[in-house]
Amino acid sequence: MDGIYDYRLPHPALREYVRLFQIVGCKFPAWMTSLPVKAYWPRAENCIAFSPKDLESVEYGFDGKKVASHSSRIYGQHSIASLRHVGRDFMVFQVQMQPGALARLTGMPITEFTNKFIDAEAVLSQEIRQVNQRLSYTRHYTEMIPIVENFFFRLIRQQSGKRYKSGLLPVDKINHFILHHNGNVSLDWLADQACLSQRQFYRQFVERHGISPKMFARVARFEQAMKFKNSYPGKDWLSIALELGYHDYQHLVRDFKEFTTLTPNGFLVADGKSPERVFGVVEK
C-alpha cells in the first residue's frame, strides 16, 4: 500500500489567491475488498480539486446515496459533513483558496456552491480538462505542482479586472481574521471594522463566502476542535470545548450534531476509519 500526504504553500506570487496545496494519494491492493471511507468534517474553506486517477464519490447525510465526482471540481463552503468514498488508486490535488478568491476568479456569488461541489469545467476555462490529463501523465506527484501553478497563473491573468468585484473586499480580510481567531470574534465589531452596517456586512459576507459570518465562525471553531482532538487525543472534549471558547460541553455537542448528525465521540469513530489512518497518518 502506498500513501501520499503532502501539504505545501504555493508559489509566492499565487498566495493572494491560493492558501495551500493539499496533495493526498492512497493506493490500495487488490486483496482489500472494502476500501476505507473518509469522514470529512466541515472546514472553513472552499477549494478547487483535481483528481488525475480514480475518482471519489461523495455521500451527504450519511444516507448511502453517493454522488459521483468530476475530474476537476469546485467545493463551496460546507456546513455539513460528508463521506468521501475513494477509489483503489486515488489521488486528489486540492487547491485551498484564500478568502474571496473563488468569487474573484468566477465572478459568481459563492452561495451557488454552498454545501455542494460542481464540475469545474462548467465554471472555469475548459483548459482545466487538459490540466487533468497532464496531471495523469506525471511520474511523481511533485511534477504536478508546476502544472497546477501555471494553470492558476493563466487563470488569474485571464480573469483579473474582467470579473465582477475582482478585487479584495473588506469582508475577505474579515474572513481571514475569523480564521486566525478560531471563530472567537465579535461580529458587531467586525462589521464596524469593515465600515458596513450589519445588513450590508451580512449580505456581502454571504455573497462572497457562501454562508453567514456567524455560521462561518462556528465552522472555523468546529474545524479547530477536530484538529485539536487529533493532535491531542488524550484530551477530553470538555477541555477542548472550553479552550476553544465554547460555553460548555453541550455547546460543542450541539455543533457536532448540527454539522455531522453525530456526537463528538461518534464522529471520532467515523474519522478513525479514514484512508489516512490505514497509513498511520492523522489529519491535524
C-alpha positions in Angstrom: 0.0 0.0 0.0 1.2 3.5 -0.8 0.2 6.8 0.7 1.0 10.4 0.0 0.1 13.3 2.3 1.8 16.5 1.3 0.6 19.9 2.3 2.7 22.8 1.0 2.5 26.5 0.2 2.1 27.6 -3.5 4.4 29.9 -5.4 4.6 33.3 -3.5 3.1 35.1 -6.5 -0.1 33.0 -6.1 -0.6 33.4 -2.4 -3.1 36.3 -2.8 -5.4 33.7 -4.3 -4.2 30.3 -3.1 -3.7 29.5 0.6 -2.4 25.9 0.4 -1.8 22.9 -1.8 -3.1 19.6 -0.3 -1.8 16.5 -2.2 -3.3 13.3 -1.0 -2.9 9.8 -2.6 -3.9 6.4 -1.5 -3.2 3.2 -3.4 -4.8 0.1 -2.0 -4.0 -3.6 -3.1 -6.5 -5.8 -4.9 -7.0 -8.0 -1.9 -8.7 -5.2 0.0 -12.3 -5.8 -0.9 -13.6 -2.9 1.3 -11.9 0.4 1.0 -11.8 3.0 3.8 -14.1 6.0 3.7 -13.1 9.5 4.6 -15.5 11.2 7.1 -14.9 14.8 6.0 -15.9 17.3 8.6 -16.9 20.9 7.7 -14.0 23.2 7.3 -13.8 27.0 6.8 -12.6 26.7 3.2 -13.5 26.5 -0.4 -11.4 24.6 -2.9 -10.7 23.6 -6.4 -9.7 20.0 -6.6 -8.1 17.8 -9.4 -8.4 14.0 -9.5 -6.0 12.6 -12.1 -6.6 9.0 -11.1 -9.6 7.1 -9.7 -12.4 9.4 -8.9 -14.1 9.6 -5.5 -17.8 9.7 -4.8 -19.4 11.8 -2.1 -22.2 10.9 0.3 -24.1 13.7 2.1 -26.3 13.0 5.1 -24.8 9.5 5.7 -27.8 8.1 3.8 -25.9 5.8 1.5 -26.7 7.9 -1.6 -23.4 8.5 -3.4 -22.8 11.4 -5.8 -20.2 10.7 -8.5 -17.5 13.4 -8.6 -15.7 15.0 -11.6 -12.1 15.1 -12.7 -11.9 18.7 -11.5 -14.4 20.3 -9.2 -15.2 23.3 -7.1 -16.1 22.7 -3.5 -18.0 25.5 -1.9 -18.2 26.4 1.7 -19.7 23.5 3.7 -21.6 23.5 7.0 -22.4 19.8 6.8 -20.2 16.7 6.9 -19.8 14.2 4.1 -18.4 10.8 3.5 -15.9 10.6 0.7 -15.5 7.2 -0.9 -12.1 6.9 -2.5 -11.0 4.7 -5.4 -8.4 2.0 -5.3 -5.8 4.2 -6.9 -6.9 7.6 -5.6 -5.2 10.9 -5.7 -6.5 14.4 -5.2 -4.6 17.7 -5.7 -6.7 20.1 -3.7 -6.1 23.8 -4.0 -7.4 25.6 -0.9 -8.4 29.1 -1.9 -7.8 32.3 0.0 -10.9 34.1 1.4 -12.8 35.7 -1.5 -10.5 34.3 -4.2 -13.1 31.9 -5.6 -15.6 34.7 -6.0 -12.9 36.9 -7.7 -12.0 34.2 -10.2 -15.5 33.0 -11.0 -17.4 36.3 -10.7 -20.2 34.4 -9.1 -21.9 34.6 -5.7 -20.4 31.8 -3.7 -23.9 30.8 -2.5 -24.1 28.9 -5.8 -21.5 26.4 -4.4 -22.6 26.2 -0.7 -22.7 22.6 0.6 -22.1 21.1 -2.8 -19.4 20.5 -5.4 -19.8 21.2 -9.1 -17.8 20.4 -12.3 -15.1 23.0 -12.5 -15.2 22.8 -16.3 -18.7 24.3 -16.2 -17.4 27.4 -14.4 -13.8 27.9 -15.3 -11.8 27.6 -18.5 -12.1 24.3 -20.3 -8.3 24.3 -20.2 -8.8 22.6 -16.9 -9.6 19.4 -18.7 -6.1 19.5 -20.2 -4.6 20.1 -16.8 -6.1 16.9 -15.5 -4.8 15.0 -18.5 -1.3 16.4 -17.9 -1.5 15.5 -14.2 -2.4 11.9 -15.0 0.8 11.6 -17.2 3.2 12.6 -14.4 5.6 10.1 -12.9 5.8 11.7 -9.5 3.3 13.9 -7.7 5.8 16.7 -7.3 5.7 17.1 -11.1 2.0 18.1 -10.7 2.8 21.3 -8.7 4.1 23.4 -11.6 1.3 22.2 -13.8 -1.3 23.4 -11.3 0.6 26.6 -10.6 0.9 27.5 -14.3 -2.8 27.0 -14.7 -3.6 29.4 -11.9 -1.2 32.0 -13.2 -3.0 31.9 -16.6 -6.5 31.9 -14.9 -5.6 34.9 -12.8 -4.3 36.8 -15.8 -7.4 36.0 -17.8 -9.9 36.9 -15.1 -8.2 39.9 -13.3 -10.1 43.0 -13.9 -12.8 41.3 -16.0 -14.9 39.7 -13.3 -17.5 41.2 -11.0 -15.8 42.5 -7.8 -12.4 41.1 -8.9 -10.6 43.0 -6.1 -10.1 42.1 -2.5 -13.0 43.4 -0.3 -13.1 44.2 3.4 -15.2 41.1 4.1 -12.4 39.0 2.6 -10.0 40.4 5.2 -12.6 39.8 7.9 -12.9 36.2 6.8 -9.2 35.8 7.2 -9.3 37.4 10.6 -12.1 35.0 11.7 -9.9 32.0 10.6 -6.9 33.2 12.6 -9.0 33.6 15.7 -10.7 30.2 15.5 -14.1 31.8 15.2 -14.0 33.6 18.5 -14.8 37.1 17.4 -17.4 39.8 17.8 -19.4 40.1 14.6 -20.6 43.6 15.6 -17.0 44.7 15.9 -16.1 43.1 12.6 -18.9 44.9 10.8 -17.7 48.2 12.3 -14.1 47.5 11.2 -15.4 46.9 7.6 -17.3 50.2 7.8 -20.5 48.4 6.9 -23.9 48.3 8.5 -25.0 44.9 10.0 -27.2 44.3 6.9 -24.5 45.2 4.4 -22.0 43.1 6.3 -24.2 40.1 6.3 -25.2 40.4 2.7 -21.7 40.9 1.4 -20.2 38.1 3.5 -22.9 35.6 2.4 -22.4 36.6 -1.3 -18.6 36.3 -1.0 -18.2 33.3 1.2 -21.4 31.3 0.9 -22.7 31.3 4.5 -23.4 33.9 7.1 -20.5 35.3 9.2 -21.9 33.7 12.3 -22.1 30.3 10.7 -18.6 30.7 9.2 -17.2 31.5 12.7 -18.9 28.4 14.1 -17.5 26.2 11.3 -14.0 27.7 11.8 -14.1 26.9 15.6 -15.5 23.4 14.9 -12.7 22.7 12.5 -10.2 23.6 15.2 -11.9 21.4 17.7 -11.4 18.4 15.4 -7.8 19.2 14.7 -7.2 19.8 18.4 -8.6 16.4 19.2 -6.5 14.7 16.6 -3.4 16.5 17.8 -4.1 15.7 21.5 -6.2 12.5 21.5 -5.8 12.2 25.3 -7.5 15.5 26.0 -11.2 15.2 26.8 -13.9 17.1 24.8 -14.8 19.3 27.7 -11.3 20.7 28.0 -11.2 21.2 24.2 -14.6 23.0 24.3 -13.5 25.4 27.0 -10.1 26.0 25.4 -11.7 27.0 22.1 -14.3 29.3 23.6 -17.4 27.1 23.7 -19.7 27.9 26.6 -19.7 24.3 27.8 -19.5 20.7 26.5 -23.2 20.7 25.4 -22.5 23.7 23.2 -19.8 21.7 21.4 -22.2 18.7 21.2 -24.9 20.9 19.5 -22.4 21.9 16.8 -21.4 18.3 16.2 -25.0 17.1 15.8 -25.8 20.0 13.5 -22.8 19.7 11.3 -22.3 15.9 11.3 -25.5 14.4 12.8 -23.3 12.5 15.3 -21.9 13.1 18.8 -18.3 14.1 19.2 -17.2 10.5 20.0 -19.5 9.1 17.3 -17.8 11.3 14.6 -14.4 10.5 16.1 -15.1 6.8 15.5 -16.1 7.6 11.8 -12.9 9.7 11.4 -10.9 6.7 12.7 -11.9 4.7 9.6 -10.4 7.3 7.2 -7.9 6.3 4.5 -5.0 8.1 6.1 -5.4 6.0 9.2 -4.5 2.9 7.2 -1.1 4.5 6.7 -0.7 5.7 10.2 -1.4 9.3 9.4 -3.7 11.6 11.4 -5.1 14.7 9.9 -4.2 17.8 12.0 
